[in-house]
């Protein structure tokens, strides 16, 4: 029974980190372009929230003393008119 619990926990952990896989690479590329430095995957994962979810499109986000553009594409689509 313990093995099944561990297997489920491992599966959830791996699936969760893969959900941000493309975003991690986008964060690494944005930091490389704006700051000319490389960022580890673990550090990029921590910045996904700042650069994709909580920032205002068009603004800059401080990443280790460097201004990186917000990666959120828009602040919300208006449906209807």
N, C-alpha and C positions, 0 to 999 in steps of 0.2 A: 504494500500500500504506500509506503514511503517513496518507493521508486517512481510510482505513478505521479505522486505529488511533485517530486523533483522534476520529472519530465515535463509536466504541465508548466511549472514555473520557468523552466529553461526555454520552452517554446514561446511563452508570452514575452519573456525578456528579449529574445532574439527577434521576434516579430515587431516589437515596439521600436527597436533601434533601426530596423529596416524601413519603417514608415517614414523616417526622415532622411533616408539614404541620399536621395537626389538633392534635398535641401542642404545637407551637410556639404556636399560638393559645391553647391552654389555659394554657400557662405565662404568656403575656402577660396573659391575663385574671386569673389568680391574683395576679400581681405588682400589677396595677392595683387589684384589690380589697384586697389586704393592705397595700400600700405607697402607694397613690394616686399611682403614677408609671407612665409609659409605658416599655416596654422594646423595643428594636430586635429584629427577627427574628433577626439573627446572634447577639445576646446570649442570646435565648430558646432558640435551638438548643443553645447551650453548657450551658444549665441543664436540658434535658430529662432527661439522665441523672440529675442530682441529685434532681429532683422526681418522676420516675416510676420509676426503676430501683433506686437505691441507698438511698433513704430508707425509714424504717419508717412504715407507715400510722398516722396520728394524730399524728405528730411534726411539728416545724417544721424548715424548712431555711433557713439564712442565705443570702439573696440580696442582695448589696450592702448589708449592714448592716440588712436588714429580714427579719423572720421570716415565711416563707410556708409554709402547710400542705403537707405531703406529698400529692402527687396520685395516689399508688399506691392503688388501691381496696382491696386486701386483701393480706395477706402470703402467701397461698397457700391454695388450696381443699383440704379434706380429702376424699379420695375413699374411699368405703367406710365401715365403721363398726365 
